[in-house]
Amino acid sequence: MWKKQGQLNVRRKNRKKAIRTVLQLAVLIWIGWLIFQAVNHVRTYEEPERAAWTNQDGFIALSYFGVGRTGTAKLVDNDLMEEHLLTLQEQGYVTISQQDIRNYYEQGSPLPDKALFLAFEDGRNDSALYAQSILEKLDYRATMMTYAEKMQNHERKFLRPKDLRKMLKSGYWELGTNGYRLSYINIFDYEGQFLGVLSDSEMKKQQDIEKIAYYNHYLMDFIRDDRMVPVENREEMFERIDRDYALLEQDYAKAFGDVPDVYMIMHANTVYGGMNRLVEEANVRNIERLFPVHFNREGTAYNTGTDSPHNLTRLQVAPYWYTNHLLMKIQKDTGEPVIFVTGDEKRARQWATVSGAAQFIHERIVLTSPPGETGRLVLQDSEAAGNIRLTADLAGNVVGHQAIQIRYDQEQDTYLRVGILDNRLRVEQKAPGQAQAHLLLEQELGEVHWKSEDLAFDKASVYTREQTAAGAAIAYEDGQIPINIQQKRQLDVLLLGDRLTIAIDGETWVEGLEIDAGLQGSGIALEARYSEQNRKDDIYDAVFDRLAVASVHDQGEVAEELYSNKLTGISKVRRAIANQVNALVDWSIEAF
């Protein structure tokens, strides 16, 4: 009997190995086909009908730092980016070329009604690989920004001139530049220690990179010593900056015969923005000589006909922005209405959007706040005034406010709010007769960990010796969390009568906290609000996974399930299979 059972186990294992091998082979063939298409560019771009264009008002410009198969703190998930661009196309956006921008400013030529200039920064291989099929599907054109120095190096993650020439031939791509090099000068850490000048690779090798408080980019200032006194005179600074532009011109001319028309300087928002007058003079002289179009600014998307073509703006799309976040920002910048995406319509019908926009994705609810305001989503026909238990995984960025309102009464504006703001648990109540919510409890949660390579540089670029000596950082002060870091928190809320118990990640943080007995609302609402720590973005995506609400008996046992966003049945099986396939693809990419 044992021998027979052992033989069955061996056969079962062999079948599993055979199935896994076949699946791995299929995944590798699929990945190979994607690479073949990306490298050989099977399709070619079809030019739009420019004769029908009538727009003289302006255009939006978007850029992505990088694209990956799965999202990271710095790379946008390729499926999410496809959703971004597909949604924009559905709402009428047409991509425009570098020449279209030149014609708009130099000749007054019209643009499409909704014009989009699309760019990918840093000249990364993965961006080209994953964006190519999306551009082909949408018949969109984009500009690949590159660094001349990195383009000539033999680093695997950066595109080489031969790769770029193939991309340009397809018509889906144009060539732009971020400059000659990515290097940092006048660097100080929080303790005031002077690190001098570092290249991009040297900067990333710093063991305590998150402790860097101050730096500037290579072209943005005089090179200075630890007292912030220039170590070069005016002529030496001019010569250094002129040499950088000359090297850029030399490398692009050698590889492509000419310099790209479009430049996106590093660091954005600095030229014409308060930098040293002599350094600005050195940059402007070279920029106006070499580039007809310069995206000098970052943070807003919209450019008008009255803007200078040497001082345009683009919006760098953050990897953690859901589609409604991008749409909310475009609506804010352009003043034009957008149509927000909903996702699963059936699940959406169970909720009413009071403010903001909500997207329903499998077991996930993403609530995007309006700019500078609170987003609110109310569960339809919820009857949870009595004893309830509510569970959810809060999966948005750590810097921001994700909250759930219990016993919510929309007419009286009363509620009990349990939320997490910037990694702090907050419990508030607004009882009848109160003009404002009253804070019952606030506690710092456990430490948030992140990898130094995930840190998004956003440091001070104009600073004094006194600031560096004091260690008074302008971004990421000691104890603050970078704005691009995510960490899922498992929230478990139990409300019995007027007593509240809260567990987070399986640990009890609040037990038997007394609340106002006058809170008699029956509603459940979700909230999203940006954090003032995020100085760059006043829109926030609160993410609620596997939300479930149940009525409970006095001892805490579940009496009835009132709401659940958890997948069941065939939907759950399909999602599990999809997760397995994704894991297999990730393994294949890493292994080969």
C-alpha positions as CSV (number, residue, x, y, z in Angstrom):
1,M,0.0,0.0,0.0
2,W,2.8,2.4,0.9
3,K,4.6,1.6,-2.4
4,K,1.4,2.3,-4.4
5,Q,0.8,5.6,-2.5
6,G,4.5,6.6,-3.1
7,Q,4.1,5.8,-6.8
8,L,1.0,8.0,-7.0
9,N,2.9,10.9,-5.2
10,V,5.8,10.6,-7.7
11,R,3.4,10.6,-10.7
12,R,1.6,13.6,-9.3
13,K,4.8,15.5,-8.8
14,N,5.9,14.6,-12.3
15,R,2.7,15.8,-13.7
16,K,3.0,19.1,-11.8
17,K,6.6,19.5,-13.0
18,A,5.5,18.8,-16.6
19,I,2.7,21.3,-16.4
20,R,5.0,23.9,-14.8
21,T,7.6,23.3,-17.5
22,V,5.0,23.8,-20.3
23,L,3.7,27.0,-18.7
24,Q,7.2,28.3,-18.2
25,L,8.0,27.6,-21.9
26,A,4.8,29.3,-23.0
27,V,5.7,32.4,-20.9
28,L,9.2,32.5,-22.3
29,I,7.8,32.3,-25.9
30,W,5.4,35.1,-25.1
31,I,8.1,37.2,-23.6
32,G,10.4,36.5,-26.5
33,W,7.7,37.6,-28.9
34,L,7.2,40.9,-27.0
35,I,11.0,41.5,-27.1
36,F,11.0,40.6,-30.9
37,Q,8.2,43.1,-31.5
38,A,9.8,45.8,-29.4
39,V,13.2,45.4,-31.1
40,N,12.1,45.0,-34.6
41,H,9.0,47.3,-34.5
42,V,6.7,45.2,-36.7
43,R,4.1,48.0,-37.0
44,T,4.6,51.6,-38.1
45,Y,3.0,54.8,-36.9
46,E,0.1,56.3,-38.8
47,E,0.2,60.1,-38.9
48,P,-3.0,62.0,-37.7
49,E,-5.1,64.1,-40.0
50,R,-3.7,67.5,-39.2
51,A,-6.0,69.4,-41.6
52,A,-8.9,68.9,-39.1
53,W,-7.0,70.5,-36.2
54,T,-8.4,73.8,-34.9
55,N,-7.1,74.1,-31.3
56,Q,-5.2,77.3,-30.6
57,D,-5.6,77.2,-26.8
58,G,-2.8,74.8,-25.7
59,F,-1.8,71.2,-24.9
60,I,-0.9,69.0,-22.0
61,A,2.5,67.3,-21.5
62,L,3.0,64.2,-19.5
63,S,6.2,62.3,-18.7
64,Y,6.9,58.9,-17.1
65,F,10.2,58.2,-15.4
66,G,10.2,54.5,-16.2
67,V,7.9,51.6,-16.9
68,G,8.1,48.0,-15.5
69,R,6.0,44.8,-15.7
70,T,5.0,45.3,-12.1
71,G,5.0,48.7,-10.4
72,T,7.6,49.9,-7.9
73,A,8.2,53.1,-6.0
74,K,9.8,54.5,-9.1
75,L,8.5,52.5,-12.1
76,V,4.9,52.6,-13.2
77,D,3.2,49.2,-13.8
78,N,2.8,48.8,-17.6
79,D,-0.9,47.7,-17.2
80,L,-1.6,50.9,-15.2
81,M,0.2,53.1,-17.8
82,E,-1.8,51.4,-20.5
83,E,-5.0,52.2,-18.6
84,H,-3.8,55.8,-18.2
85,L,-3.2,56.3,-21.9
86,L,-6.2,54.3,-23.1
87,T,-8.5,56.4,-20.9
88,L,-7.0,59.6,-22.3
89,Q,-7.5,58.4,-25.8
90,E,-11.1,57.5,-25.0
91,Q,-11.6,61.1,-23.8
92,G,-10.3,62.5,-27.1
93,Y,-6.5,63.1,-26.5
94,V,-4.3,62.9,-29.5
95,T,-0.5,62.8,-29.2
96,I,1.5,65.5,-30.9
97,S,5.0,65.6,-32.2
98,Q,7.9,67.8,-31.5
99,Q,7.4,69.5,-34.9
100,D,3.8,70.1,-34.0
101,I,4.9,72.0,-30.9
102,R,7.4,74.0,-33.0
103,N,4.7,74.8,-35.6
104,Y,2.3,75.9,-32.9
105,Y,4.7,78.4,-31.4
106,E,6.7,79.5,-34.5
107,Q,3.9,79.6,-37.1
108,G,0.6,79.6,-35.1
109,S,-0.4,76.2,-36.5
110,P,-3.4,74.6,-34.7
111,L,-3.3,71.5,-32.6
112,P,-6.0,68.8,-32.0
113,D,-8.8,69.7,-29.6
114,K,-7.2,67.7,-26.9
115,A,-3.4,67.6,-27.6
116,L,-1.0,65.5,-25.6
117,F,2.8,65.6,-25.7
118,L,4.0,62.3,-24.2
119,A,7.6,61.6,-23.0
120,F,9.6,58.9,-21.2
121,E,12.5,60.1,-19.2
122,D,16.0,58.7,-18.5
123,G,16.3,56.6,-21.7
124,R,15.5,53.2,-20.1
125,N,15.3,49.9,-21.9
126,D,12.3,48.7,-19.9
127,S,10.4,51.9,-20.7
128,A,10.9,51.2,-24.5
129,L,10.1,47.5,-24.1
130,Y,6.8,47.9,-22.3
131,A,5.6,51.1,-23.9
132,Q,6.1,50.0,-27.5
133,S,3.1,47.7,-27.7
134,I,0.9,50.3,-25.9
135,L,1.9,53.0,-28.4
136,E,1.2,50.6,-31.3
137,K,-2.2,49.7,-29.9
138,L,-3.2,53.3,-29.5
139,D,-1.3,54.7,-32.5
140,Y,0.4,57.1,-30.1
141,R,3.7,58.8,-30.5
142,A,6.1,59.5,-27.6
143,T,9.5,61.1,-27.1
144,M,12.3,59.1,-25.4
145,M,14.4,61.4,-23.3
146,T,18.1,60.3,-22.9
147,Y,21.3,61.4,-21.2
148,A,24.1,61.6,-23.8
149,E,26.6,60.1,-21.4
150,K,24.4,57.2,-20.3
151,M,23.5,56.6,-24.0
152,Q,27.2,56.0,-24.8
153,N,27.9,53.8,-21.7
154,H,27.4,50.1,-21.6
155,E,24.9,50.0,-18.8
156,R,22.3,47.4,-19.5
157,K,19.3,49.4,-18.4
158,F,19.9,52.3,-20.8
159,L,19.1,52.4,-24.5
160,R,22.1,52.5,-26.9
161,P,22.1,54.6,-30.1
162,K,21.5,51.5,-32.3
163,D,18.3,50.7,-30.2
164,L,17.1,54.3,-30.5
165,R,17.6,54.4,-34.2
166,K,15.3,51.4,-34.6
167,M,12.8,53.0,-32.4
168,L,12.9,56.2,-34.4
169,K,12.4,54.3,-37.7
170,S,9.1,52.9,-36.5
171,G,7.6,56.4,-36.2
172,Y,6.2,55.8,-32.7
173,W,9.2,57.4,-31.1
174,E,11.1,60.7,-31.3
175,L,14.4,61.5,-29.5
176,G,14.8,64.1,-26.8
177,T,17.4,64.8,-24.1
178,N,17.6,65.3,-20.4
179,G,21.1,66.6,-20.8
180,Y,24.6,65.3,-21.0
181,R,25.0,63.8,-17.5
182,L,23.0,63.2,-14.3
183,S,25.4,64.4,-11.5
184,Y,25.0,66.1,-8.1
185,I,27.0,68.9,-6.6
186,N,27.2,70.7,-3.2
187,I,25.8,67.7,-1.3
188,F,25.2,67.8,2.5
189,D,23.6,65.2,4.8
190,Y,21.4,66.0,7.8
191,E,24.4,66.2,10.1
192,G,25.9,68.9,7.9
193,Q,28.6,66.6,6.5
194,F,29.8,67.8,3.1
195,L,29.9,65.1,0.4
196,G,30.9,67.4,-2.5
197,V,30.3,66.2,-6.1
198,L,28.8,62.7,-6.9
199,S,27.7,61.1,-10.1
200,D,24.3,59.4,-10.3
201,S,25.8,55.9,-9.7
202,E,28.0,57.2,-6.8
203,M,25.0,58.9,-5.2
204,K,23.0,55.6,-5.3
205,K,25.9,53.8,-3.6
206,Q,25.6,56.0,-0.5
207,Q,24.7,53.7,2.4
208,D,22.5,56.3,4.1
209,I,21.1,57.9,1.0
210,E,17.9,58.8,2.8
211,K,20.0,61.1,5.1
212,I,21.0,63.4,2.2
213,A,19.3,66.7,2.9
214,Y,20.7,69.1,0.4
215,Y,22.1,68.9,-3.2
216,N,22.0,70.6,-6.5
217,H,22.3,69.4,-10.1
218,Y,25.5,69.7,-12.1
219,L,24.3,72.7,-14.2
220,M,22.3,74.5,-11.5
221,D,25.0,76.3,-9.5
222,F,28.6,77.1,-8.9
223,I,30.5,74.2,-7.5
224,R,31.1,75.1,-3.8
225,D,33.1,74.0,-0.8
226,D,31.8,72.9,2.6
227,R,31.3,76.6,3.6
228,M,29.2,77.1,0.4
229,V,31.9,79.4,-1.1
230,P,32.4,78.9,-4.8
231,V,35.6,77.0,-5.7
232,E,35.4,78.3,-9.3
233,N,35.2,81.8,-10.6
234,R,32.7,83.1,-13.2
235,E,34.9,82.1,-16.2
236,E,35.5,78.6,-14.9
237,M,31.8,78.1,-14.2
238,F,31.0,79.3,-17.8
239,E,33.6,77.0,-19.2
240,R,32.3,74.0,-17.2
241,I,28.7,74.5,-18.2
242,D,29.6,75.3,-21.9
243,R,31.7,72.1,-22.0
244,D,28.7,70.0,-20.8
245,Y,26.5,71.3,-23.6
246,A,29.3,70.9,-26.1
247,L,29.8,67.2,-25.1
248,L,26.0,66.7,-25.4
249,E,26.1,68.3,-28.9
250,Q,29.1,66.2,-29.9
251,D,27.6,62.9,-28.8
252,Y,24.2,63.4,-30.4
253,A,25.7,64.6,-33.6
254,K,27.9,61.6,-33.8
255,A,25.1,59.1,-33.1
256,F,22.2,60.8,-35.0
257,G,23.6,63.6,-37.1
258,D,21.9,66.3,-35.0
259,V,20.8,67.4,-31.6
260,P,17.2,66.6,-30.5
261,D,14.7,69.4,-30.7
262,V,13.3,68.9,-27.1
263,Y,15.2,69.3,-23.9
264,M,14.0,68.6,-20.3
265,I,16.6,70.0,-18.0
266,M,17.5,68.6,-14.6
267,H,16.7,70.2,-12.2
268,A,13.2,71.4,-13.2
269,N,11.7,74.6,-12.0
270,T,15.1,76.2,-11.5
271,V,16.0,78.2,-14.6
272,Y,14.0,81.5,-14.4
273,G,13.1,80.4,-10.9
274,G,15.6,82.1,-8.6
275,M,18.9,80.4,-9.4
276,N,22.2,82.2,-9.5
277,R,21.9,84.9,-12.2
278,L,25.3,84.0,-13.8
279,V,24.6,80.3,-13.8
280,E,21.2,81.0,-15.4
281,E,22.9,83.1,-18.1
282,A,25.2,80.2,-18.9
283,N,22.3,77.7,-19.3
284,V,20.0,80.0,-21.2
285,R,22.6,80.9,-23.7
286,N,23.2,77.2,-24.5
287,I,19.6,76.2,-24.4
288,E,18.4,78.8,-26.8
289,R,21.3,78.0,-29.2
290,L,20.6,74.2,-29.2
291,F,17.0,73.5,-28.5
292,P,13.8,75.0,-30.1
293,V,11.7,73.4,-27.3
294,H,12.6,73.3,-23.6
295,F,10.4,71.8,-20.9
296,N,11.9,73.8,-18.0
297,R,9.1,73.3,-15.5
298,E,7.4,70.3,-13.9
299,G,4.3,69.9,-11.7
300,T,1.5,71.1,-14.0
301,A,0.5,69.7,-17.3
302,Y,-1.0,72.5,-19.4
303,N,0.9,74.8,-21.8
304,T,-0.8,77.7,-23.6
305,G,0.0,79.7,-26.7
306,T,1.3,82.6,-24.6
307,D,4.0,80.4,-22.9
308,S,7.6,80.6,-24.1
309,P,8.7,77.5,-26.0
310,H,11.8,77.6,-23.9
311,N,9.9,77.6,-20.6
312,L,7.2,74.9,-21.0
313,T,5.9,72.6,-18.3
314,R,5.1,68.9,-18.0
315,L,3.6,66.7,-15.4
316,Q,5.7,63.8,-14.2
317,V,3.2,61.0,-13.6
318,A,4.0,59.2,-10.3
319,P,4.0,55.4,-10.4
320,Y,1.4,55.2,-7.6
321,W,-1.2,57.4,-9.3
322,Y,-4.3,55.5,-10.2
323,T,-6.1,56.6,-13.4
324,N,-8.5,58.9,-11.6
325,H,-5.6,60.6,-9.8
326,L,-4.1,61.5,-13.2
327,L,-7.6,62.6,-14.5
328,M,-8.1,64.7,-11.4
329,K,-4.8,66.4,-11.9
330,I,-5.5,67.1,-15.6
331,Q,-8.9,68.5,-14.7
332,K,-7.3,70.8,-12.2
333,D,-4.6,72.0,-14.6
334,T,-6.7,72.5,-17.7
335,G,-10.0,73.6,-16.1
336,E,-11.8,71.1,-18.5
337,P,-14.1,68.4,-17.1
338,V,-13.1,64.8,-17.4
339,I,-14.9,61.5,-17.2
340,F,-13.6,59.4,-14.3
341,V,-13.2,55.6,-14.6
342,T,-15.4,53.4,-12.4
343,G,-14.1,49.8,-13.0
344,D,-16.5,47.1,-11.8
345,E,-19.9,48.7,-12.4
346,K,-21.8,46.2,-10.3
347,R,-19.7,46.8,-7.2
348,A,-19.9,50.5,-7.8
349,R,-23.7,50.6,-7.7
350,Q,-23.5,49.6,-4.0
351,W,-21.8,53.0,-3.2
352,A,-22.6,56.7,-3.7
353,T,-19.8,59.1,-4.4
354,V,-20.2,62.3,-2.3
355,S,-16.9,63.9,-3.5
356,G,-13.9,62.7,-5.4
357,A,-13.9,59.7,-7.7
358,A,-14.0,55.9,-7.0
359,Q,-12.6,53.0,-9.0
360,F,-13.5,49.4,-8.2
361,I,-10.8,46.9,-9.1
362,H,-11.4,43.2,-8.1
363,E,-11.3,43.3,-4.3
364,R,-10.0,46.9,-4.2
365,I,-11.7,50.2,-3.8
366,V,-9.6,53.2,-4.8
367,L,-11.0,56.6,-3.6
368,T,-9.3,59.6,-5.1
369,S,-9.8,62.9,-3.3
370,P,-10.5,66.2,-5.1
371,P,-7.5,68.7,-5.1
372,G,-7.0,70.0,-1.5
373,E,-10.3,68.5,-0.3
374,T,-11.7,65.2,1.2
375,G,-13.0,62.4,-1.0
376,R,-16.0,60.6,0.4
377,L,-17.8,57.4,-0.6
378,V,-21.0,56.2,1.2
379,L,-22.3,52.6,1.3
380,Q,-25.8,52.5,-0.1
381,D,-28.6,51.4,2.3
382,S,-26.1,50.5,5.0
383,E,-27.7,49.6,8.3
384,A,-24.9,49.3,10.8
385,A,-26.0,51.5,13.7
386,G,-25.7,48.7,16.2
387,N,-22.8,46.5,17.0
388,I,-20.5,46.0,14.0
389,R,-17.2,44.6,13.0
390,L,-15.4,46.1,10.0
391,T,-12.2,44.8,8.4
392,A,-10.1,46.1,5.6
393,D,-6.6,46.3,4.3
394,L,-5.5,50.0,3.9
395,A,-3.1,49.9,1.0
396,G,-2.5,53.5,-0.1
397,N,0.6,55.5,0.3
398,V,1.8,55.9,3.9
399,V,1.8,59.7,3.5
400,G,-1.9,60.5,3.2
401,H,-5.2,60.0,5.0
402,Q,-7.2,56.8,4.7
403,A,-10.3,56.7,6.9
404,I,-13.6,54.9,7.5
405,Q,-16.6,56.5,9.1
406,I,-18.9,54.4,11.2
407,R,-22.4,55.4,12.4
408,Y,-22.3,58.1,9.7
409,D,-25.3,60.4,9.4
410,Q,-25.0,62.5,6.2
411,E,-27.9,64.8,7.1
412,Q,-26.6,65.7,10.6
413,D,-22.9,65.3,9.6
414,T,-22.1,63.1,12.6
415,Y,-19.8,60.1,12.6
416,L,-17.1,58.1,14.3
417,R,-14.0,58.2,12.2
418,V,-11.1,55.6,12.3
419,G,-8.2,56.4,10.0
420,I,-4.5,56.4,9.4
421,L,-2.7,59.6,8.6
422,D,1.0,59.7,7.8
423,N,1.4,56.4,9.7
424,R,-0.5,57.6,12.8
425,L,-3.8,56.0,14.0
426,R,-6.4,58.6,14.5
427,V,-9.9,58.2,16.1
428,E,-12.3,61.1,15.9
429,Q,-15.9,61.7,16.5
430,K,-18.4,64.3,15.5
431,A,-21.4,64.0,17.8
432,P,-24.7,65.8,17.5
433,G,-24.3,69.5,18.4
434,Q,-20.6,69.6,17.7
435,A,-19.3,72.1,15.1
436,Q,-16.1,70.2,14.5
437,A,-14.8,66.6,14.9
438,H,-13.2,65.9,18.3
439,L,-9.9,63.9,18.4
440,L,-10.3,61.0,20.8
441,L,-7.0,59.3,20.2
442,E,-3.8,59.5,18.1
443,Q,-1.0,57.0,18.2
444,E,2.2,56.6,16.0
445,L,2.2,53.2,14.3
446,G,5.1,50.9,13.9
447,E,8.2,51.9,11.9
448,V,7.8,52.0,8.1
449,H,10.7,50.4,6.1
450,W,11.8,51.3,2.6
451,K,14.7,50.6,0.4
452,S,17.2,53.4,-0.3
453,E,16.9,52.8,-4.0
454,D,13.1,53.5,-3.8
455,L,13.7,57.0,-2.4
456,A,12.5,59.7,-4.7
457,F,15.0,62.5,-4.7
458,D,13.3,65.8,-3.9
459,K,15.8,67.8,-2.0
460,A,16.7,71.4,-1.5
461,S,18.4,73.1,-4.4
462,V,18.7,76.6,-3.0
463,Y,20.2,76.7,0.5
464,T,22.7,78.4,2.7
465,R,25.7,77.3,4.9
466,E,23.6,78.1,7.9
467,Q,20.9,75.7,6.9
468,T,23.3,72.9,6.2
469,A,25.0,73.4,9.6
470,A,21.7,73.3,11.4
471,G,20.7,70.2,9.5
472,A,17.3,71.7,8.9
473,A,16.2,69.7,5.9
474,I,13.6,71.1,3.5
475,A,12.4,67.6,2.4
476,Y,12.2,64.4,4.4
477,E,12.9,65.8,7.8
478,D,14.1,63.3,10.4
479,G,11.3,60.9,11.1
480,Q,9.3,61.7,8.0
481,I,8.4,59.1,5.4
482,P,9.0,59.6,1.7
483,I,5.8,60.4,-0.2
484,N,6.2,57.5,-2.6
485,I,6.3,54.7,0.0
486,Q,3.4,52.2,0.4
487,Q,2.7,49.8,3.3
488,K,-0.4,47.8,3.7
489,R,-2.1,47.9,7.1
490,Q,-4.7,45.3,8.2
491,L,-7.4,47.2,10.0
492,D,-9.9,45.4,12.3
493,V,-12.6,47.6,14.0
494,L,-15.1,46.3,16.6
495,L,-17.8,48.6,17.9
496,L,-20.0,47.2,20.7
497,G,-22.5,49.7,22.0
498,D,-20.4,52.8,22.9
499,R,-17.1,50.9,23.2
500,L,-14.5,50.8,20.4
501,T,-11.7,48.2,19.9
502,I,-9.1,48.5,17.1
503,A,-6.5,46.0,15.9
504,I,-3.9,46.8,13.3
505,D,-1.8,44.0,11.7
506,G,-3.1,41.6,14.3
507,E,-2.1,43.8,17.3
508,T,-4.6,45.5,19.5
509,W,-4.0,49.3,19.6
510,V,-7.3,50.4,21.1
511,E,-9.4,48.5,23.5
512,G,-12.8,49.5,24.9
513,L,-12.5,53.2,24.1
514,E,-15.7,55.0,25.1
515,I,-17.5,57.0,22.3
516,D,-20.4,59.3,22.4
517,A,-23.7,57.4,22.9
518,G,-25.5,60.0,20.8
519,L,-23.9,58.7,17.6
520,Q,-26.9,56.9,16.1
521,G,-26.3,57.1,12.3
522,S,-26.5,53.9,10.3
523,G,-24.0,54.8,7.5
524,I,-20.6,53.5,6.5
525,A,-18.4,55.9,4.5
526,L,-14.8,55.9,3.2
527,E,-12.6,58.9,3.1
528,A,-9.4,60.0,1.3
529,R,-7.4,63.2,1.9
530,Y,-4.0,64.4,1.0
531,S,-1.3,65.1,3.6
532,E,0.3,68.5,4.0
533,Q,3.7,66.7,4.2
534,N,3.3,66.1,0.4
535,R,4.1,69.6,-0.9
536,K,4.0,68.5,-4.5
537,D,0.5,66.9,-4.7
538,D,-2.8,67.8,-3.1
539,I,-4.6,64.8,-4.5
540,Y,-4.6,61.4,-2.7
541,D,-5.6,57.8,-3.5
542,A,-7.0,56.0,-0.5
543,V,-7.0,52.2,-1.2
544,F,-9.3,49.8,0.7
545,D,-8.8,46.1,0.0
546,R,-11.1,43.2,1.0
547,L,-13.5,45.5,2.9
548,A,-16.1,43.7,4.9
549,V,-18.8,44.9,7.4
550,A,-20.8,42.6,9.6
551,S,-23.3,43.0,12.5
552,V,-22.3,41.3,15.6
553,H,-23.8,40.0,18.9
554,D,-23.0,41.6,22.2
555,Q,-20.1,39.2,22.7
556,G,-18.6,40.0,19.3
557,E,-19.8,37.0,17.3
558,V,-20.8,37.7,13.7
559,A,-24.6,37.8,13.3
560,E,-25.0,38.9,9.7
561,E,-22.7,40.0,6.9
562,L,-23.8,43.5,5.8
563,Y,-21.2,44.1,3.0
564,S,-18.2,42.4,1.5
565,N,-15.9,43.4,-1.3
566,K,-14.1,40.0,-1.2
567,L,-14.2,37.9,-4.4
568,T,-16.0,34.6,-4.2
569,G,-16.6,31.6,-6.4
570,I,-15.3,31.7,-10.0
571,S,-14.1,35.3,-9.7
572,K,-11.9,34.3,-6.8
573,V,-10.5,31.3,-8.7
574,R,-9.8,33.5,-11.8
575,R,-8.0,36.0,-9.7
576,A,-5.9,33.4,-8.0
577,I,-4.9,31.9,-11.5
578,A,-4.0,35.4,-12.7
579,N,-1.8,36.0,-9.7
580,Q,-0.1,32.7,-10.3
581,V,0.5,33.5,-14.0
582,N,1.9,36.9,-13.0
583,A,4.2,35.3,-10.4
584,L,5.4,32.9,-13.1
585,V,6.1,35.7,-15.6
586,D,8.0,37.6,-12.9
587,W,10.1,34.5,-12.2
588,S,10.8,34.0,-15.9
589,I,11.9,37.6,-16.4
590,E,14.3,37.4,-13.4
591,A,15.6,34.0,-14.3
592,F,16.3,34.7,-17.9
